[in-house]
Amino acid sequence: MSEDRTTPPHDGDERFDAFWADVDLVDADAARRALASLLAERGLDDARAAYERGSLHDSLGEEAEAVPLYRAALAEGLDPSLQTQATIQLASTLRNLGDASGAIALLQAIPADDPLTDAARAFLALALFDDGKPAPALRTALQTLAPRLPRYQRAVGAYAGELQNPDRIRAIAVGLLVQDGWVLAEEYAGSAQSGSFLRAPGGGVEFGERADDAVRREFAEELGVTLDEARLLGVTENIFDAHGKRGHEIVSVYGIRCAELEALPRGARLDVQDADTSVGWYRIDALPAPFYPVGCLQLAV
């Protein structure tokens, strides 16, 4: 996150407040010694210690080192007064490390009545933009700002709600895992305009990224798994209507192998980290809903 923790958290611990007010981030070794001394003085080697160490790594620009410490702090029962701060800092760090989807999942889980919800939504807007969702990013930012405007709150809020992503052709990469007549797919709930549907897991190819790298990244970000193999089966084109708006995708379709996903029992579900969806197994000869992108499943069977 490279967060400015020199503005200390108001958690009632004046020694930590003083540390963050006085710390010299130019002298990294001195900063580490000072924090280690403070933690030793307080006899801390717990969730709070992990949080403070993670914050220091972040402030020093050592973001990869901060991530496991933030995760440990949250998993080990960090004091509730600091949990939202730790979540925001972890999410921002993930975004800076290229995992915008992971950041979105964390930030969307912060309750609307949390005292730091406005800060969380600011970072959510940044993560949405980095994830290739400019309209949701601007919508989030404006809907957070609108209630605080001296005038035109209703107009700004309404216009924000109408924002749509511009028409464009997306390059995406999806992975097909087929096993004994079953296919792993992501299920989307129906809407007033259309019924439910299935979709091959995957996502957008980023600028400068190879499609085979994109499909591996998407599975890591969305499902937390590592692909053992990704073999290009073909490229298809998908033109469709969704929520009253037309979409156009160029789809690189990969046949994949993944021991972690292959071990998922039939009937079990695995949540997608940045969406309200999940993946599971479906019999190819008895699919309960249309399968998208159109034509991709035929490449694997």
Steps between C-alpha positions, in 0.01 A plus 500: 500500500789736579255645748575819690492353846675815623138601558448249780189295571292629790504174692593636841858369503711813523829313457403379155358843421833655596695245296304577183516873559880497538617211280765586240414293193816615324705292743329163459732311736448752777123481451508121527712514816267754657192291430668180619598675822145624555350157438752338735427762768130417475568127488310465175530218251137478399250635250578859596871440448434349156284799409763754605778310320286481188426872519869580524588281202223678309622844597850405387371386161553130581147404406552130424637453853199681648231271354560185712530711815166674436338164431647355819380798705143460374503122540641512853234729646620857454319742730169605338605865512776421249341231283356735239828691474687175450250388237526827308880494516510136384261576214696803387822301513347220292388757242849645480638148452263438209221310677211742450245218522626400844482863612140532375390191692645633827365853463148397397473300823544808722156592643334824389470613865873462572660833604759454223253408227573817299871421500424142402286616207775735383741208482224288342465757222874477435489120493200495264680733261811283505279195436378651173167624636511879450124562527458311832813676626366848424153401622643387835699820541210730410243315711735534796553869433139597416354501856772745607442758228343833609255481206401262216539184710200335334606588145858379545379179664252434219750570223755278672248215504455531123868470413587218263832375369566623144450264209819313427631165386648305791773241472440229758653164588298215650591156626306178441552218748327188368505173694309179427215678326479786749610863453590754768296817452402822673126539554327838470153565637223607266362852472167649403617507137662156476540168677801357677805394301837328531832646400853369466719653773747765387511869427654790314845503345688806622699727270843350438397162647505172311169314494649187659636712783160666536311173546747389768472836677120499488476154658747607771312822575144370476534147639833507686644207300805437284453345158726205422437527126336744259479386136345723234201326339395782272369856475130585477297818467209574734245775423216520750245713682515530878298731726385701199853558371685327221829324563775387263782267604791333326550183704819297535383159622739281697474140606635496854620258764498589868540245778328728752187538286498140382477400868182706548222246573199476273226707659745729684531873428802730502430872545640750250695756700391821325137416421182359649540182297658159539633217285401136501475191282230453233429200280571603143212292362250652747594866543229683700554832322671652193881485504708804403706622325315353203692226324778457752377179660491327162876550474559275803264208425 
